[in-house]
Amino acid sequence: MPGALFHLAFVEEIYRLSNLDWDKLTFMAGNLIPDMAKNKMLSHYRISTCIKGFMVPNLEAAGKDLLVFDDALKMGMFCHLYLDHYFIKNYLIPSFMWDIDNMVICNPRNDRIWSIEDFFSCQGMYGAYSEINWLILKNGLISMDTINRIPEVLPRSGIPFFDDRHEKSWKRQLDEHLSDKRDYTGEIFDYEHLWYIIRLIASRYVREVLQQKGY
């Protein structure tokens, strides 16, 4: 659900909080792989949530395939799903009022209302991601120097549904997103609260996933 820069900045936060000795670029590459898969139902191990129509990664099922502690790539893939799961459950769902029966979404911070179609569009949530992308870079949560060191052709995972990928590379997709330069309005996402939640998720990942293996 969050974009590539969110996931890469999440990795930087995890490294800041832990003593990981995995190759960071490999771990970052793994974080990019799930969104490159053609079949996101499979690559995201999707299950339903408390909100009709919303789905989150099934971390228990994903862990059976991806929690391989001597494989930085697969651990990165699991990390992507971990952020998606808790971003949706702990930030996206609680931050808005979801009137699914009437097909509308309300932001209680400003009483702005969208149709579901408008919310999940470039003028809605995906445009808000573009606003946040530039703040991520401006505030140094991830650097373009680090991003440019990640290989454009991501490694193969050995899992068929992850390795059946879109032709357009993640870097080309990211360049397209970054070409959408928008000033921050906060109309949809409150940047400070969003990153507070993401930092909490990173701390939880370190406690739940890494510390059990001594990282």
N, CA, C and O of each residue as an XYZ file, in Angstrom:
860
protein
N       0.826     -1.206      0.000
C       0.000      0.000      0.000
C       0.865      1.264      0.000
O       0.658      2.110     -0.869
N       1.831      1.447      0.928
C       2.720      2.607      0.802
C       3.637      2.454     -0.411
O       3.872      1.343     -0.887
N       4.156      3.591     -0.908
C       5.021      3.558     -2.072
C       6.451      3.179     -1.743
O       6.802      2.936     -0.588
N       7.278      3.134     -2.798
C       8.665      2.666     -2.663
C       9.464      3.499     -1.664
O      10.214      2.946     -0.861
N       9.311      4.822     -1.705
C      10.097      5.653     -0.783
C       9.719      5.401      0.669
O      10.578      5.448      1.550
N       8.445      5.133      0.924
C       8.023      4.789      2.285
C       8.759      3.534      2.744
O       9.282      3.481      3.858
N       8.794      2.532      1.879
C       9.425      1.266      2.253
C      10.925      1.433      2.454
O      11.489      0.854      3.383
N      11.573      2.207      1.610
C      13.023      2.389      1.746
C      13.361      3.215      2.980
O      14.346      2.933      3.662
N      12.556      4.228      3.272
C      12.775      5.003      4.495
C      12.500      4.147      5.732
O      13.146      4.321      6.766
N      11.554      3.235      5.628
C      11.267      2.284      6.718
C      12.498      1.423      6.984
O      12.837      1.168      8.139
N      13.162      0.977      5.933
C      14.398      0.199      6.096
C      15.444      1.013      6.844
O      16.088      0.504      7.762
N      15.617      2.270      6.460
C      16.607      3.111      7.147
C      16.293      3.221      8.633
O      17.202      3.205      9.464
N      15.006      3.332      8.973
C      14.613      3.418     10.380
C      14.927      2.117     11.110
O      15.373      2.146     12.257
N      14.698      0.978     10.462
C      15.007     -0.317     11.074
C      16.504     -0.451     11.337
O      16.904     -0.923     12.401
N      17.331     -0.043     10.383
C      18.778     -0.113     10.580
C      19.222      0.811     11.708
O      20.156      0.500     12.447
N      18.546      1.946     11.834
C      18.901      2.875     12.902
C      18.598      2.278     14.276
O      19.289      2.567     15.253
N      17.560      1.444     14.343
C      17.110      0.901     15.625
C      17.748     -0.436     15.987
O      17.548     -0.931     17.097
N      18.510     -1.026     15.071
C      18.988     -2.390     15.287
C      20.475     -2.503     14.942
O      21.130     -1.528     14.573
N      20.979     -3.735     15.077
C      22.378     -4.020     14.747
C      22.466     -4.982     13.562
O      23.258     -5.925     13.577
N      21.660     -4.741     12.553
C      21.617     -5.642     11.413
C      22.953     -5.706     10.692
O      23.621     -4.692     10.491
N      23.329     -6.930     10.305
C      24.543     -7.086      9.511
C      24.237     -7.559      8.091
O      25.147     -7.887      7.329
N      22.935     -7.591      7.737
C      22.590     -7.913      6.360
C      23.071     -6.804      5.430
O      23.156     -5.641      5.826
N      23.382     -7.175      4.197
C      23.696     -6.163      3.190
C      22.466     -5.282      2.986
O      21.404     -5.769      2.599
N      22.616     -3.985      3.248
C      21.454     -3.101      3.242
C      20.827     -2.986      1.857
O      19.602     -2.938      1.740
N      21.640     -2.941      0.812
C      21.084     -2.791     -0.529
C      20.288     -4.031     -0.941
O      19.275     -3.920     -1.632
N      20.746     -5.207     -0.518
C      19.996     -6.428     -0.791
C      18.676     -6.429     -0.036
O      17.634     -6.796     -0.580
N      18.732     -6.014      1.226
C      17.521     -5.922      2.042
C      16.544     -4.913      1.440
O      15.337     -5.152      1.408
N      17.071     -3.788      0.966
C      16.219     -2.788      0.317
C      15.619     -3.335     -0.979
O      14.445     -3.105     -1.271
N      16.426     -4.056     -1.748
C      15.910     -4.657     -2.984
C      14.750     -5.587     -2.673
O      13.746     -5.595     -3.385
N      14.884     -6.375     -1.606
C      13.794     -7.259     -1.212
C      12.536     -6.492     -0.870
O      11.429     -6.948     -1.159
N      12.696     -5.327     -0.255
C      11.547     -4.502      0.093
C      10.799     -3.989     -1.130
O       9.630     -3.617     -1.027
N      11.445     -3.964     -2.267
C      10.809     -3.469     -3.485
C      10.105     -4.559     -4.289
O       9.237     -4.263     -5.110
N      10.474     -5.812     -4.056
C      10.008     -6.904     -4.916
C       8.498     -7.147     -4.866
O       7.903     -7.328     -5.929
N       7.836     -7.161     -3.698
C       6.406     -7.497     -3.708
C       5.551     -6.616     -4.614
O       4.605     -7.102     -5.235
N       5.873     -5.334     -4.693
C       5.069     -4.444     -5.535
C       5.392     -4.580     -7.019
O       4.658     -4.062     -7.860
N       6.476     -5.268     -7.347
C       6.814     -5.471     -8.753
C       6.141     -6.710     -9.330
O       6.111     -6.888    -10.548
N       5.604     -7.563     -8.472
C       4.975     -8.794     -8.945
C       3.682     -8.488     -9.696
O       2.948     -7.567     -9.337
N       3.416     -9.260    -10.730
C       2.177     -9.073    -11.493
C       0.948     -9.472    -10.678
O      -0.098     -8.830    -10.769
N       1.078    -10.520     -9.892
C      -0.050    -11.001     -9.108
C       0.114    -10.570     -7.652
O       0.765    -11.251     -6.860
N      -0.486     -9.429     -7.311
C      -0.308     -8.893     -5.963
C      -1.145     -9.635     -4.925
O      -0.840     -9.572     -3.734
N      -2.185    -10.330     -5.349
C      -2.907    -11.165     -4.390
C      -1.971    -12.212     -3.804
O      -2.007    -12.487     -2.605
N      -1.134    -12.792     -4.658
C      -0.192    -13.804     -4.187
C       1.017    -13.157     -3.515
O       1.427    -13.590     -2.439
N       1.588    -12.134     -4.130
C       2.823    -11.549     -3.599
C       2.597    -10.826     -2.276
O       3.544    -10.589     -1.526
N       1.326    -10.472     -1.984
C       1.017     -9.797     -0.729
C       0.225    -10.683      0.242
O      -0.200    -10.213      1.297
N       0.023    -11.958     -0.107
C      -0.627    -12.921      0.796
C      -1.903    -12.322      1.397
O      -2.108    -12.370      2.610
N      -2.743    -11.766      0.547
C      -3.832    -10.924      1.023
C      -4.967    -11.690      1.705
O      -5.414    -12.741      1.245
N      -5.412    -11.106      2.829
C      -6.594    -11.584      3.541
C      -7.450    -10.368      3.885
O      -6.953     -9.242      3.914
N      -8.738    -10.597      4.147
C      -9.672     -9.510      4.426
C      -9.414     -8.910      5.815
O      -8.848     -9.552      6.700
N      -9.855     -7.649      5.967
C      -9.738     -6.947      7.246
C     -11.135     -6.670      7.794
O     -12.137     -7.175      7.288
N     -11.168     -5.847      8.850
C     -12.438     -5.482      9.468
C     -13.258     -4.548      8.591
O     -14.463     -4.413      8.802
N     -12.630     -3.895      7.608
C     -13.330     -3.002      6.699
C     -13.596     -3.735      5.395
O     -12.668     -4.226      4.751
N     -14.849     -3.809      5.010
C     -15.216     -4.524      3.796
C     -14.430     -3.997      2.600
O     -14.403     -2.794      2.343
N     -13.794     -4.908      1.876
C     -13.037     -4.525      0.689
C     -11.565     -4.284      0.951
O     -10.765     -4.300      0.016
N     -11.182     -4.059      2.218
C      -9.779     -3.843      2.552
C      -9.098     -5.180      2.787
O      -9.674     -6.081      3.397
N      -7.871     -5.306      2.303
C      -7.112     -6.531      2.503
C      -5.724     -6.175      3.003
O      -5.173     -5.132      2.650
N      -5.166     -7.046      3.825
C      -3.818     -6.859      4.356
C      -3.028     -8.143      4.153
O      -3.613     -9.214      3.988
N      -1.700     -8.043      4.165
C      -0.898     -9.268      4.078
C      -1.117    -10.182      5.281
O      -1.205     -9.728      6.422
N      -1.202    -11.458      5.000
C      -1.257    -12.478      6.042
C       0.191    -12.769      6.450
O       0.898    -13.511      5.768
N       0.619    -12.184      7.555
C       2.031    -12.281      7.944
C       2.419    -13.690      8.355
O       3.566    -14.097      8.172
N       1.478    -14.436      8.908
C       1.797    -15.820      9.292
C       2.112    -16.649      8.054
O       3.090    -17.396      8.035
N       1.281    -16.516      7.017
C       1.522    -17.259      5.779
C       2.789    -16.772      5.088
O       3.584    -17.574      4.597
N       2.975    -15.452      5.054
C       4.171    -14.899      4.416
C       5.436    -15.358      5.131
O       6.448    -15.644      4.493
N       5.374    -15.426      6.458
C       6.550    -15.812      7.223
C       7.028    -17.215      6.912
O       8.226    -17.492      6.987
N       6.109    -18.105      6.563
C       6.510    -19.473      6.232
C       7.401    -19.523      4.999
O       8.251    -20.405      4.875
N       7.204    -18.571      4.087
C       8.020    -18.516      2.876
C       9.235    -17.609      3.002
O      10.263    -17.846      2.368
N       9.114    -16.560      3.830
C      10.073    -15.458      3.730
C      10.926    -15.234      4.974
O      11.959    -14.571      4.886
N      10.530    -15.761      6.125
C      11.343    -15.537      7.327
C      12.530    -16.495      7.324
O      12.552    -17.504      8.029
N      13.513    -16.138      6.502
C      14.748    -16.911      6.362
C      15.872    -15.968      6.784
O      16.296    -15.119      5.999
N      16.354    -16.110      8.010
C      17.188    -15.080      8.609
C      18.579    -14.967      8.000
O      19.279    -13.988      8.257
N      18.995    -15.942      7.200
C      20.282    -15.804      6.527
C      20.098    -15.370      5.068
O      21.032    -15.460      4.271
N      18.901    -14.901      4.721
C      18.600    -14.466      3.363
C      18.065    -13.040      3.423
O      16.878    -12.829      3.674
N      18.942    -12.061      3.194
C      18.555    -10.652      3.315
C      17.465    -10.273      2.329
O      16.630     -9.418      2.624
N      17.465    -10.901      1.160
C      16.462    -10.569      0.149
C      15.066    -10.973      0.626
O      14.133    -10.171      0.578
N      14.927    -12.214      1.085
C      13.618    -12.677      1.546
C      13.185    -11.933      2.805
O      12.000    -11.644      2.971
N      14.113    -11.622      3.682
C      13.750    -10.840      4.866
C      13.263     -9.457      4.466
O      12.363     -8.906      5.101
N      13.857     -8.889      3.411
C      13.371     -7.608      2.909
C      11.966     -7.716      2.347
O      11.145     -6.819      2.538
N      11.690     -8.804      1.658
C      10.344     -9.030      1.116
C       9.321     -9.124      2.246
O       8.233     -8.555      2.160
N       9.688     -9.857      3.316
C       8.793     -9.944      4.465
C       8.614     -8.569      5.109
O       7.514     -8.220      5.536
N       9.684     -7.800      5.177
C       9.634     -6.458      5.773
C       8.633     -5.580      5.028
O       7.879     -4.833      5.653
N       8.621     -5.664      3.700
C       7.645     -4.909      2.901
C       6.224     -5.249      3.338
O       5.402     -4.357      3.548
N       5.940     -6.540      3.474
C       4.600     -6.981      3.836
C       4.248     -6.575      5.264
O       3.093     -6.275      5.566
N       5.244     -6.570      6.131
C       5.039     -6.166      7.524
C       4.588     -4.711      7.585
O       3.630     -4.384      8.286
N       5.280     -3.835      6.849
C       4.868     -2.427      6.842
C       3.482     -2.274      6.236
O       2.649     -1.557      6.791
N       3.217     -2.924      5.121
C       1.890     -2.835      4.516
C       0.799     -3.230      5.504
O      -0.211     -2.541      5.643
N       1.019     -4.355      6.192
C       0.021     -4.881      7.131
C      -0.312     -3.850      8.207
O      -1.480     -3.531      8.428
N       0.721     -3.331      8.875
C       0.463     -2.437     10.003
C       0.190     -1.000      9.571
O      -0.444     -0.249     10.312
N       0.650     -0.607      8.401
C       0.288      0.714      7.876
C      -1.221      0.772      7.634
O      -1.876      1.755      7.984
N      -1.759     -0.278      7.040
C      -3.203     -0.315      6.777
C      -3.988     -0.410      8.083
O      -4.948      0.335      8.280
N      -3.589     -1.321      8.979
C      -4.361     -1.568     10.192
C      -4.192     -0.467     11.237
O      -5.150     -0.125     11.930
N      -2.986      0.093     11.359
C      -2.700      1.029     12.446
C      -2.727      2.493     12.022
O      -2.775      3.386     12.868
N      -2.698      2.739     10.709
C      -2.753      4.137     10.263
C      -3.914      4.399      9.319
O      -4.769      5.235      9.613
N      -3.960      3.706      8.200
C      -4.921      4.063      7.158
C      -6.370      3.859      7.611
O      -7.203      4.752      7.453
N      -6.665      2.695      8.166
C      -8.049      2.449      8.591
C      -8.465      3.371      9.745
O      -9.543      3.960      9.670
N      -7.656      3.526     10.815
C      -8.107      4.380     11.922
C      -8.143      5.871     11.597
O      -8.827      6.628     12.285
N      -7.423      6.308     10.566
C      -7.309      7.745     10.304
C      -8.500      8.327      9.550
O      -8.651      9.546      9.474
N      -9.344      7.464      8.994
C     -10.465      7.932      8.190
C     -11.748      7.228      8.626
O     -11.717      6.192      9.290
N     -12.864      7.813      8.239
C     -14.172      7.205      8.481
C     -14.615      6.567      7.173
O     -14.748      7.240      6.151
N     -14.842      5.248      7.221
C     -15.097      4.472      6.009
C     -16.571      4.080      5.945
O     -16.994      3.104      6.564
N     -17.342      4.854      5.189
C     -18.756      4.549      5.000
C     -18.882      3.749      3.701
O     -19.213      4.292      2.647
N     -18.614      2.466      3.806
C     -18.569      1.620      2.616
C     -19.951      1.477      1.985
O     -20.073      1.404      0.763
N     -20.998      1.437      2.822
C     -22.353      1.276      2.276
C     -22.717      2.430      1.345
O     -23.371      2.235      0.320
N     -22.282      3.637      1.717
C     -22.585      4.810      0.886
C     -21.438      5.197     -0.032
O     -21.507      6.197     -0.746
N     -20.368      4.382     -0.004
C     -19.230      4.557     -0.915
C     -18.549      5.917     -0.740
O     -18.154      6.553     -1.718
N     -18.414      6.357      0.528
C     -17.726      7.621      0.791
C     -16.722      7.433      1.930
O     -16.852      6.536      2.763
N     -15.718      8.310      1.934
C     -14.655      8.302      2.941
C     -14.514      9.716      3.468
O     -14.492     10.676      2.697
N     -14.419      9.843      4.780
C     -14.308     11.164      5.407
C     -13.013     11.241      6.212
O     -12.638     10.293      6.902
N     -12.339     12.385      6.114
C     -11.187     12.662      6.959
C     -11.682     13.469      8.152
O     -12.046     14.633      7.984
N     -11.709     12.886      9.362
C     -12.265     13.607     10.512
C     -11.416     14.804     10.955
O     -11.886     15.637     11.730
N     -10.180     14.896     10.477
C      -9.354     16.067     10.846
C      -9.874     17.354     10.208
O      -9.743     18.436     10.780
N     -10.467     17.226      9.015
C     -10.908     18.433      8.299
C     -12.303     18.306      7.692
O     -12.769     19.202      6.989
N     -12.967     17.176      7.973
C     -14.323     16.911      7.473
C     -14.400     16.840      5.953
O     -15.483     16.980      5.382
N     -13.275     16.628      5.296
C     -13.292     16.474      3.842
C     -13.844     15.096      3.494
O     -13.492     14.098      4.123
N     -14.716     15.053      2.481
C     -15.353     13.802      2.075
C     -15.015     13.514      0.617
O     -15.037     14.404     -0.234
N     -14.701     12.248      0.354
C     -14.423     11.786     -1.002
C     -15.323     10.597     -1.319
O     -15.739      9.866     -0.420
N     -15.614     10.412     -2.579
C     -16.133      9.119     -3.011
C     -14.967      8.139     -2.949
O     -13.806      8.548     -2.980
N     -15.269      6.864     -2.862
C     -14.203      5.865     -2.816
C     -13.357      5.944     -4.077
O     -12.133      5.823     -4.015
N     -14.000      6.145     -5.215
C     -13.256      6.234     -6.473
C     -12.291      7.405     -6.462
O     -11.150      7.273     -6.903
N     -12.744      8.566     -5.955
C     -11.877      9.743     -5.926
C     -10.763      9.600     -4.894
O      -9.650     10.079     -5.107
N     -11.063      8.942     -3.778
C     -10.037      8.788     -2.739
C      -8.883      7.936     -3.247
O      -7.717      8.280     -3.051
N      -9.212      6.817     -3.904
C      -8.172      5.928     -4.415
C      -7.822      6.321     -5.854
O      -8.003      5.542     -6.789
N      -7.319      7.545     -6.005
C      -6.957      8.076     -7.319
C      -5.757      8.987     -7.174
O      -5.297      9.263     -6.066
N      -5.254      9.452     -8.307
C      -4.109     10.375     -8.286
C      -4.467     11.725     -7.684
O      -3.583     12.460     -7.244
N      -5.747     12.057     -7.660
C      -6.181     13.292     -7.017
C      -6.457     13.086     -5.530
O      -6.662     14.048     -4.788
N      -6.461     11.833     -5.105
C      -6.714     11.522     -3.712
C      -5.485     10.967     -3.022
O      -4.454     11.632     -2.929
N      -5.607      9.729     -2.534
C      -4.548      9.143     -1.720
C      -3.220      9.050     -2.455
O      -2.172      9.316     -1.866
N      -3.244      8.676     -3.735
C      -1.978      8.506     -4.451
C      -1.303      9.858     -4.696
O      -0.076      9.935     -4.753
N      -2.087     10.909     -4.840
C      -1.505     12.245     -4.897
C      -0.899     12.647     -3.562
O       0.133     13.316     -3.512
N      -1.555     12.230     -2.477
C      -1.010     12.519     -1.138
C       0.314     11.802     -0.926
O       1.202     12.332     -0.259
N       0.459     10.598     -1.486
C       1.754      9.925     -1.425
C       2.832     10.770     -2.091
O       3.957     10.842     -1.595
N       2.499     11.412     -3.211
C       3.477     12.260     -3.897
C       3.893     13.427     -3.011
O       5.065     13.803     -2.986
N       2.940     13.997     -2.286
C       3.289     15.069     -1.337
C       4.305     14.565     -0.313
O       5.301     15.231     -0.029
N       4.040     13.389      0.232
C       4.889     12.845      1.293
C       6.248     12.435      0.741
O       7.259     12.569      1.431
N       6.287     11.938     -0.492
C       7.568     11.518     -1.083
C       8.612     12.624     -0.995
O       9.763     12.382     -0.632
N       8.194     13.832     -1.331
C       9.163     14.926     -1.339
C       9.586     15.317      0.071
O      10.715     15.763      0.276
N       8.695     15.156      1.040
C       9.089     15.416      2.430
C      10.050     14.345      2.935
O      10.959     14.642      3.710
N       9.853     13.101      2.501
C      10.777     12.025      2.869
C      12.191     12.367      2.420
O      13.147     12.208      3.179
N      12.319     12.836      1.188
C      13.644     13.191      0.669
C      14.170     14.465      1.331
O      15.336     14.525      1.722
N      13.331     15.464      1.457
C      13.747     16.740      2.045
C      14.242     16.556      3.473
O      15.210     17.194      3.886
N      13.579     15.685      4.226
C      13.923     15.482      5.636
C      14.984     14.408      5.850
O      15.305     14.068      6.989
N      15.532     13.872      4.754
C      16.653     12.948      4.855
C      16.316     11.581      5.387
O      17.193     10.894      5.913
N      15.059     11.160      5.266
C      14.691      9.827      5.748
C      15.259      8.734      4.844
O      15.450      7.600      5.283
N      15.523      9.066      3.609
C      16.238      8.216      2.658
C      16.894      9.173      1.665
O      16.326     10.216      1.343
N      18.071      8.829      1.186
C      18.779      9.718      0.258
C      18.724      9.172     -1.161
O      18.640      7.961     -1.366
N      18.771     10.069     -2.138
C      18.807      9.645     -3.530
C      20.102      8.889     -3.818
O      20.121      8.022     -4.692
N      21.177      9.197     -3.106
C      22.430      8.470     -3.296
C      22.244      6.988     -2.968
O      22.696      6.119     -3.714
N      21.573      6.706     -1.843
C      21.291      5.311     -1.476
C      20.359      4.667     -2.491
O      20.597      3.542     -2.932
N      19.307      5.371     -2.859
C      18.342      4.835     -3.824
C      19.028      4.459     -5.128
O      18.740      3.411     -5.706
N      19.930      5.306     -5.589
C      20.583      5.074     -6.881
C      21.567      3.915     -6.847
O      22.016      3.460     -7.899
N      21.910      3.431     -5.660
C      22.823      2.284     -5.545
C      22.079      0.950     -5.564
O      22.704     -0.103     -5.695
N      20.750      0.982     -5.433
C      19.961     -0.251     -5.502
C      19.855     -0.667     -6.963
O      19.550      0.179     -7.803
N      20.093     -1.929     -7.304
C      20.063     -2.333     -8.710
C      18.680     -2.142     -9.330
O      17.654     -2.425     -8.711
N      18.686     -1.655    -10.566
C      17.406     -1.464    -11.253
C      16.730     -2.800    -11.537
O      15.511     -2.925    -11.418
N      17.524     -3.796    -11.911
C      16.998     -5.149    -12.093
C      17.146     -5.873    -10.758
O      18.256     -6.208    -10.343
N      16.038     -6.106    -10.103
C      16.072     -6.693     -8.769
C      16.411     -8.177     -8.839
O      16.060     -8.845     -9.811
N      17.093     -8.702     -7.815
C      17.450    -10.128     -7.816
C      16.216    -11.023     -7.862
O      15.125    -10.624     -7.457
N      16.411    -12.235     -8.362
C      15.355    -13.235     -8.345
C      15.262    -13.833     -6.942
O      16.266    -14.007     -6.251
N      14.037    -14.139     -6.546
C      13.827    -14.687     -5.205
C      13.759    -16.208     -5.195
O      13.947    -16.831     -4.149
N      13.491    -16.813     -6.358
C      13.282    -18.252     -6.420
C      11.849    -18.660     -6.150
O      11.529    -19.849     -6.161
N      10.973    -17.680     -5.907
C       9.548    -17.951     -5.686
C       8.815    -17.445     -6.921
O       8.826    -16.243     -7.187
N       8.175    -18.337     -7.685
C       7.660    -17.956     -9.009
C       6.762    -16.726     -9.029
O       6.931    -15.869     -9.896
N       5.818    -16.613     -8.107
C       4.889    -15.482     -8.199
C       5.548    -14.153     -7.829
O       5.030    -13.095     -8.187
N       6.674    -14.185     -7.125
C       7.441    -12.965     -6.898
C       8.310    -12.619     -8.109
O       8.587    -11.449     -8.373
N       8.729    -13.635     -8.827
C       9.665    -13.418     -9.938
C       8.975    -13.162    -11.271
O       9.645    -12.843    -12.253
N       7.652    -13.293    -11.328
C       6.882    -12.919    -12.508
C       6.511    -11.448    -12.344
O       5.518    -11.120    -11.694
N       7.317    -10.559    -12.940
C       7.252     -9.138    -12.614
C       6.836     -8.278    -13.801
O       6.926     -8.678    -14.962
N       6.378     -7.080    -13.455
C       6.055     -6.095    -14.484
C       7.323     -5.709    -15.249
O       8.425     -5.733    -14.699
N       7.152     -5.356    -16.517
C       8.304     -4.986    -17.336
C       8.922     -3.665    -16.885
O      10.144     -3.510    -16.900
N       8.085     -2.723    -16.489
C       8.607     -1.417    -16.078
C       9.341     -1.563    -14.748
O       8.768     -2.061    -13.780
N      10.586     -1.140    -14.691
C      11.395     -1.328    -13.494
C      10.903     -0.429    -12.359
O      10.188      0.549    -12.575
N      11.306     -0.789    -11.163
C      10.924      0.012    -10.005
C      11.503      1.423    -10.109
O      10.881      2.381     -9.651
N      12.697      1.560    -10.711
C      13.294      2.899    -10.822
C      12.511      3.769    -11.794
O      12.318      4.959    -11.547
N      12.064      3.189    -12.888
C      11.249      3.959    -13.822
C       9.934      4.369    -13.166
O       9.469      5.493    -13.354
N       9.343      3.473    -12.408
C       8.113      3.812    -11.698
C       8.359      4.922    -10.683
O       7.566      5.857    -10.573
N       9.461      4.816     -9.942
C       9.770      5.837     -8.945
C      10.026      7.186     -9.609
O       9.561      8.216     -9.121
N      10.758      7.184    -10.713
C      10.997      8.447    -11.430
C       9.686      9.100    -11.843
O       9.544     10.320    -11.763
N       8.733      8.295    -12.281
C       7.427      8.834    -12.669
C       6.715      9.442    -11.464
O       6.108     10.508    -11.563
N       6.795      8.752    -10.321
C       6.156      9.291     -9.114
C       6.822     10.598     -8.683
O       6.144     11.545     -8.285
N       8.147     10.642     -8.765
C       8.858     11.841     -8.324
C       8.705     13.008     -9.292
O       8.949     14.160     -8.931
N       8.300     12.706    -10.519
C       8.045     13.792    -11.474
C       6.761     14.548    -11.110
O       6.519     15.654    -11.594
N       5.941     13.927    -10.243
C       4.716     14.569     -9.763
C       5.064     15.377     -8.520
O       4.928     14.899     -7.393
N       5.511     16.595     -8.741
C       5.983     17.443     -7.641
C       4.818     18.246     -7.080
O       4.285     19.135     -7.745
N       4.435     17.929     -5.869
C       3.296     18.585     -5.229
C       3.724     19.191     -3.901
O       4.503     18.595     -3.156
N       3.218     20.358     -3.616
C       3.426     20.953     -2.305
C       2.609     20.186     -1.271
O       1.526     19.681     -1.566
N       3.137     20.109     -0.077
C       2.437     19.413      0.997
C       1.232     20.232      1.456
O       1.365     21.410      1.790
N       0.067     19.607      1.471
C      -1.151     20.260      1.961
C      -1.652     19.635      3.259
O      -2.289     20.308      4.070
N      -1.365     18.350      3.455
C      -1.881     17.658      4.630
C      -3.364     17.384      4.575
O      -3.955     16.983      5.577
N      -3.978     17.594      3.425
C      -5.425     17.411      3.311
C      -5.837     15.968      3.571
O      -6.886     15.703      4.159
N      -4.993     15.041      3.122
C      -5.303     13.623      3.323
C      -4.423     13.024      4.410
O      -4.936     12.469      5.381
N      -3.111     13.125      4.262
C      -2.192     12.552      5.243
C      -1.550     13.644      6.083
O      -1.041     14.633      5.556
N      -1.581     13.454      7.379
C      -0.834     14.292      8.312
C       0.574     13.712      8.402
O       0.767     12.646      8.988
N       1.547     14.395      7.835
C       2.902     13.851      7.720
C       3.475     13.459      9.079
O       4.018     12.364      9.224
N       3.362     14.334     10.071
C       3.968     14.058     11.372
C       3.351     12.819     12.017
O       4.062     11.971     12.555
N       2.035     12.722     11.958
C       1.384     11.556     12.562
C       1.703     10.293     11.776
O       1.930      9.236     12.364
N       1.720     10.397     10.451
C       2.039      9.239      9.616
C       3.406      8.677      9.966
O       3.564      7.470     10.144
N       4.403      9.569     10.063
C       5.750      9.054     10.352
C       5.930      8.636     11.801
O       6.790      7.810     12.108
N       5.131      9.198     12.688
C       5.125      8.695     14.059
C       4.664      7.238     14.068
O       5.269      6.403     14.739
N       3.608      6.931     13.335
C       3.096      5.561     13.270
C       4.110      4.642     12.593
O       4.329      3.520     13.050
N       4.732      5.108     11.505
C       5.703      4.260     10.806
C       6.910      3.972     11.706
O       7.454      2.868     11.669
N       7.322      4.926     12.493
C       8.427      4.668     13.430
C       8.012      3.648     14.489
O       8.818      2.809     14.890
N       6.766      3.717     14.941
C       6.284      2.703     15.880
C       6.278      1.318     15.240
O       6.613      0.328     15.889
N       5.899      1.253     13.976
C       5.897     -0.036     13.272
C       7.322     -0.560     13.144
O       7.558     -1.757     13.302
N       8.281      0.333     12.856
C       9.679     -0.087     12.767
C      10.161     -0.641     14.105
O      10.858     -1.655     14.143
N       9.796      0.015     15.192
C      10.175     -0.482     16.524
C       9.555     -1.845     16.788
O      10.190     -2.729     17.364
N       8.312     -2.005     16.364
C       7.635     -3.294     16.555
C       8.319     -4.382     15.737
O       8.480     -5.506     16.211
N       8.723     -4.052     14.504
C       9.428     -5.017     13.655
C      10.733     -5.463     14.327
O      11.061     -6.649     14.333
N      11.461     -4.513     14.883
C      12.716     -4.856     15.554
C      12.452     -5.774     16.744
O      13.182     -6.743     16.953
N      11.414     -5.475     17.524
C      11.091     -6.298     18.701
C      10.580     -7.677     18.300
O      11.053     -8.691     18.813
N       9.630     -7.712     17.398
C       8.940     -8.966     17.088
C       9.723     -9.874     16.155
O       9.690    -11.096     16.300
N      10.425     -9.285     15.203
C      11.044    -10.079     14.158
C      12.544    -10.240     14.375
O      13.072    -11.345     14.252
N      13.223     -9.162     14.692
C      14.688     -9.217     14.712
C      15.255     -9.664     16.050
O      16.208    -10.442     16.086
N      14.689     -9.191     17.139
C      15.303     -9.484     18.430
C      15.201    -10.964     18.790
O      15.987    -11.461     19.596
N      14.234    -11.673     18.197
C      14.142    -13.111     18.467
C      15.359    -13.849     17.911
O      15.658    -14.974     18.311
N      16.054    -13.193     16.982
C      17.267    -13.792     16.425
C      18.537    -13.059     16.884
O      19.628    -13.293     16.364
N      18.368    -12.171     17.864
C      19.523    -11.538     18.450
C      20.045    -10.315     17.736
O      21.158     -9.874     18.021
N      19.278     -9.746     16.813
C      19.720     -8.534     16.113
C      19.414     -7.297     16.937
O      19.714     -6.181     16.510
